[in-house]
Amino acid sequence: MVSTLRSTVRAACGATLPLSLALTLAIIGCLLGAPPARAQYAPPAKDAPATPPAKDAGPSPAAKSAAAAPPAEGKPIFQVQRIELSLFAGPFFGATYLQLPDIFDVQRTRDLGASDILDFSGRPLRAADSSPIRAPHKKLENGTLFGGAATFYLSDRFGLELRGVYGKTQATVTGHTDRNPTVYEWDRSNVSVYQGGANMVYQVSRGKLRPYFNLGFGGILNNYPRTRDVGALYFLWGGGLHYPLSPRLSAQLSVDASLYSYKNNEIIFNETITLPMISAGLTWRHDVPPAPAVVEPGNP
């Protein structure tokens, strides 16, 4: 057999090989060309009991209850709990929005950025001798206001208020001439004040007396019948009291102040003025019922 393998290898390689090398190559060829070994079947022992298949235990009780429960609905972050509607009226206090010093020459007037002082028709103010008015003051007089508000309470004490106010007042301009130091009123005009904005309201307590604070901003317009209007953004702060008269009606007293920049026609500097307001009125309350719970069919 060895001779046969040697002759076979010699025929394949075409050269004379040593016996040991020929045997090595033959063994490697047998191993590489051998088919893979097959797994033999071993019958089970006769005495071993057969293992029954595992039964499906089904879902756990916790999984059953989770599947039967209706899907939880997300609770809204903000929900209106009550709405309060208010009507109020009262006085507000005026402020000076133009106050120039006693100017002695034209050069100082130009340094201040001032031109002619205008009346409430838009014309330059002049004395009888055509001299300009010195030390002019322009002022909004005290007036009256009427307004309304709607407050949406998102919790027991915190709410958002939308308010609108209409006021009536008068504006005056005073000053003196070069030859007479006596101050005169040179012009007067009716002024309508429109104000609207939004406030944050916080009620301090829910007892018999219900104090609150408010803070907000908005827009204000001073309407002049004979000259251009003056508008601005305002910042408001204040507070007040509610006194219940019935389960739904209460009396209201509030003190507020509006701060805004008043644009002047004569000079390049605007005046920041504050208008304090005192008002009294009535407030009607409506409690918003909570939304009903949603129950799916088949669930108790």
C-alpha positions as CSV (number, residue, x, y, z in Angstrom):
1,M,0.0,0.0,0.0
2,V,2.8,2.3,0.8
3,S,4.4,1.5,-2.6
4,T,1.1,2.3,-4.2
5,L,0.8,5.7,-2.4
6,R,4.4,6.5,-3.2
7,S,3.9,5.8,-6.9
8,T,0.7,7.8,-6.9
9,V,2.4,10.8,-5.4
10,R,5.3,10.4,-7.8
11,A,2.9,10.4,-10.7
12,A,1.1,13.5,-9.4
13,C,4.2,15.5,-8.6
14,G,6.4,14.3,-11.4
15,A,9.4,13.9,-9.1
16,T,11.0,11.4,-6.7
17,L,9.9,12.1,-3.1
18,P,11.1,10.5,0.1
19,L,8.8,8.0,1.7
20,S,8.1,10.0,4.8
21,L,7.1,13.1,2.8
22,A,4.8,11.0,0.5
23,L,3.1,9.5,3.5
24,T,2.6,12.9,5.1
25,L,1.0,14.3,1.9
26,A,-1.2,11.3,1.6
27,I,-2.5,11.5,5.2
28,I,-3.2,15.3,4.7
29,G,-5.1,14.5,1.5
30,C,-7.3,11.9,3.3
31,L,-8.1,14.2,6.1
32,L,-9.1,17.1,3.8
33,G,-11.1,14.9,1.5
34,A,-12.9,13.0,4.3
35,P,-16.6,13.6,4.6
36,P,-17.9,15.2,7.9
37,A,-18.9,12.8,10.6
38,R,-22.7,12.3,11.1
39,A,-24.4,12.6,14.4
40,Q,-25.6,9.2,15.6
41,Y,-29.1,8.8,17.0
42,A,-29.3,7.7,20.6
43,P,-32.7,6.3,21.6
44,P,-34.0,7.5,24.9
45,A,-33.8,5.2,27.9
46,K,-36.9,3.1,28.5
47,D,-37.1,4.0,32.2
48,A,-36.9,7.8,31.8
49,P,-40.4,9.4,32.1
50,A,-41.5,11.7,29.2
51,T,-41.5,15.4,30.1
52,P,-44.9,17.0,29.3
53,P,-44.9,20.3,27.4
54,A,-45.1,23.5,29.5
55,K,-48.6,25.0,29.7
56,D,-49.1,28.7,28.8
57,A,-49.7,30.5,32.1
58,G,-51.3,33.6,30.4
59,P,-50.8,37.2,31.4
60,S,-50.3,38.1,35.0
61,P,-53.1,39.8,37.0
62,A,-51.1,43.2,36.9
63,A,-51.0,42.9,33.1
64,K,-54.7,42.1,32.9
65,S,-55.6,45.2,35.1
66,A,-53.3,47.4,33.0
67,A,-54.9,46.2,29.8
68,A,-58.5,46.7,31.1
69,A,-57.9,50.2,32.5
70,P,-58.8,53.1,30.1
71,P,-55.9,55.1,28.8
72,A,-55.1,58.1,31.1
73,E,-55.8,61.5,29.6
74,G,-53.2,64.2,30.1
75,K,-54.2,66.9,32.6
76,P,-54.0,70.4,31.1
77,I,-51.3,72.6,32.5
78,F,-53.6,75.7,32.7
79,Q,-57.3,75.5,33.2
80,V,-59.7,78.4,33.8
81,Q,-61.3,77.9,37.2
82,R,-63.4,81.1,37.3
83,I,-64.0,84.3,35.4
84,E,-64.5,87.7,36.9
85,L,-66.0,90.7,35.0
86,S,-65.6,94.2,36.5
87,L,-66.9,97.7,35.8
88,F,-65.2,100.6,37.5
89,A,-64.9,104.4,37.5
90,G,-62.9,107.0,39.4
91,P,-60.4,109.9,39.1
92,F,-56.9,110.0,37.8
93,F,-54.2,112.6,38.6
94,G,-52.4,114.5,35.9
95,A,-48.7,115.2,35.3
96,T,-46.5,117.7,33.6
97,Y,-45.0,116.5,30.4
98,L,-43.1,119.6,29.2
99,Q,-41.2,121.9,31.6
100,L,-38.4,124.1,30.2
101,P,-36.4,126.6,32.2
102,D,-36.5,130.3,31.7
103,I,-34.5,130.7,28.5
104,F,-32.8,134.1,27.9
105,D,-31.4,133.7,24.4
106,V,-32.0,131.7,21.2
107,Q,-28.7,129.8,21.5
108,R,-29.7,128.1,24.7
109,T,-33.0,127.2,23.1
110,R,-31.1,125.5,20.3
111,D,-28.8,123.7,22.7
112,L,-31.9,122.1,24.4
113,G,-33.2,121.0,21.0
114,A,-36.2,123.2,21.4
115,S,-38.0,125.0,18.6
116,D,-41.1,127.1,18.9
117,I,-43.4,126.2,21.7
118,L,-46.7,125.1,20.1
119,D,-50.2,125.6,21.2
120,F,-52.8,122.7,20.9
121,S,-53.5,123.7,17.4
122,G,-49.9,123.2,16.3
123,R,-49.1,126.9,15.9
124,P,-46.2,128.7,17.6
125,L,-47.2,130.5,20.8
126,R,-46.5,134.3,20.7
127,A,-47.3,137.1,23.0
128,A,-49.1,140.3,21.8
129,D,-45.7,141.8,20.8
130,S,-44.8,138.6,18.9
131,S,-42.2,137.7,21.5
132,P,-41.9,133.9,22.3
133,I,-43.2,132.4,25.5
134,R,-40.6,131.8,28.2
135,A,-40.5,129.0,30.8
136,P,-43.3,127.0,29.2
137,H,-45.1,124.3,31.0
138,K,-47.5,121.8,29.5
139,K,-49.6,119.6,31.8
140,L,-52.3,117.1,31.8
141,E,-54.9,118.1,34.3
142,N,-56.7,115.7,36.7
143,G,-59.5,113.8,35.0
144,T,-62.0,111.0,35.3
145,L,-61.9,107.4,34.0
146,F,-64.3,104.6,33.1
147,G,-63.2,101.1,32.5
148,G,-63.9,97.4,32.4
149,A,-61.9,94.2,32.9
150,A,-62.2,90.5,32.5
151,T,-60.0,88.3,34.7
152,F,-59.4,84.6,34.0
153,Y,-58.2,82.7,37.1
154,L,-56.0,79.8,36.2
155,S,-55.8,78.8,39.9
156,D,-57.4,79.7,43.1
157,R,-55.4,82.9,43.4
158,F,-53.5,83.6,40.1
159,G,-55.2,85.1,37.1
160,L,-54.7,87.0,33.8
161,E,-56.7,90.2,33.3
162,L,-57.6,92.1,30.2
163,R,-58.6,95.7,30.8
164,G,-59.7,98.7,28.9
165,V,-60.0,102.3,30.2
166,Y,-61.4,105.5,28.7
167,G,-60.6,108.8,30.4
168,K,-61.3,112.5,29.9
169,T,-59.1,115.4,30.9
170,Q,-57.7,118.7,29.7
171,A,-54.2,119.9,28.8
172,T,-52.8,123.4,29.5
173,V,-49.8,125.4,28.5
174,T,-48.5,128.2,30.7
175,G,-45.6,130.6,30.6
176,H,-44.6,134.2,30.7
177,T,-43.3,136.9,28.3
178,D,-40.0,138.7,28.2
179,R,-41.3,141.8,29.9
180,N,-43.7,140.3,32.4
181,P,-42.7,137.5,34.8
182,T,-46.3,136.7,35.6
183,V,-47.2,133.2,34.4
184,Y,-50.3,133.0,32.2
185,E,-52.3,130.2,30.8
186,W,-51.9,130.5,27.0
187,D,-54.0,127.6,25.7
188,R,-56.2,124.7,26.9
189,S,-57.5,121.7,25.1
190,N,-59.7,118.7,25.8
191,V,-57.9,115.3,25.8
192,S,-59.4,111.8,25.5
193,V,-57.3,109.0,27.0
194,Y,-57.6,105.5,25.7
195,Q,-55.8,102.7,27.5
196,G,-55.7,98.9,27.1
197,G,-53.5,96.1,28.3
198,A,-53.0,92.9,30.1
199,N,-52.2,92.3,33.8
200,M,-51.2,89.5,36.1
201,V,-53.4,89.3,39.2
202,Y,-52.6,87.6,42.4
203,Q,-55.1,87.4,45.3
204,V,-53.4,87.4,48.7
205,S,-56.3,85.7,50.6
206,R,-59.8,84.3,50.0
207,G,-61.4,85.6,53.2
208,K,-64.0,88.3,53.7
209,L,-61.7,91.0,52.5
210,R,-59.7,89.8,49.4
211,P,-56.7,92.0,48.7
212,Y,-54.9,91.5,45.4
213,F,-51.9,92.9,43.5
214,N,-51.6,93.4,39.7
215,L,-48.8,94.0,37.3
216,G,-48.9,94.5,33.6
217,F,-48.3,96.5,30.5
218,G,-50.2,97.9,27.5
219,G,-50.7,100.9,25.2
220,I,-52.1,104.4,25.8
221,L,-53.3,107.0,23.4
222,N,-53.8,110.7,24.2
223,N,-56.2,112.1,21.6
224,Y,-56.1,115.9,20.9
225,P,-58.9,117.3,18.7
226,R,-56.8,120.0,17.1
227,T,-53.3,118.5,16.9
228,R,-51.7,115.1,16.5
229,D,-52.2,112.3,19.0
230,V,-49.6,111.0,21.4
231,G,-49.3,107.3,21.9
232,A,-46.9,105.1,24.0
233,L,-46.5,101.8,25.7
234,Y,-47.1,101.9,29.5
235,F,-46.2,99.8,32.5
236,L,-48.8,99.4,35.2
237,W,-48.7,98.3,38.8
238,G,-51.1,98.5,41.7
239,G,-53.5,96.6,43.9
240,G,-56.9,96.7,45.5
241,L,-59.6,95.0,47.6
242,H,-62.7,92.8,46.8
243,Y,-65.5,92.8,49.3
244,P,-68.2,90.1,48.7
245,L,-71.8,91.3,48.6
246,S,-73.2,88.0,47.5
247,P,-71.9,84.6,46.3
248,R,-71.3,86.0,42.8
249,L,-71.1,89.8,43.3
250,S,-68.5,91.9,45.1
251,A,-67.4,95.5,45.5
252,Q,-64.0,96.5,44.2
253,L,-61.6,99.3,45.2
254,S,-58.3,99.6,43.4
255,V,-55.3,102.0,43.2
256,D,-53.1,101.8,40.1
257,A,-50.4,103.8,38.4
258,S,-49.4,104.0,34.7
259,L,-45.8,104.9,33.8
260,Y,-45.0,105.8,30.2
261,S,-42.8,108.1,28.1
262,Y,-44.7,111.2,26.7
263,K,-43.3,112.3,23.3
264,N,-43.1,116.1,23.0
265,N,-43.4,118.0,19.8
266,E,-41.1,120.9,20.8
267,I,-37.9,119.2,22.2
268,I,-36.0,116.1,21.5
269,F,-36.2,114.9,25.1
270,N,-39.3,112.9,26.1
271,E,-40.7,113.1,29.5
272,T,-41.5,110.0,31.6
273,I,-44.7,110.6,33.5
274,T,-46.8,108.7,36.0
275,L,-50.6,108.8,36.1
276,P,-52.0,107.5,39.4
277,M,-55.6,106.2,39.3
278,I,-58.2,105.4,42.0
279,S,-61.3,103.5,41.0
280,A,-64.3,101.8,42.6
281,G,-66.8,99.4,41.0
282,L,-68.5,96.0,41.0
283,T,-67.2,92.6,40.1
284,W,-69.4,89.6,39.0
285,R,-67.9,86.1,39.3
286,H,-68.6,83.0,37.3
287,D,-67.2,79.6,38.5
288,V,-66.2,77.4,35.6
289,P,-67.3,73.8,36.2
290,P,-64.6,71.1,35.8
291,A,-64.6,69.1,32.7
292,P,-66.6,65.7,33.1
293,A,-64.5,62.5,33.3
294,V,-64.4,60.5,30.1
295,V,-65.6,56.9,30.6
296,E,-65.1,54.4,27.8
297,P,-67.9,51.9,27.0
298,G,-67.6,48.7,29.0
299,N,-65.7,50.3,31.9
300,P,-67.6,51.1,35.2
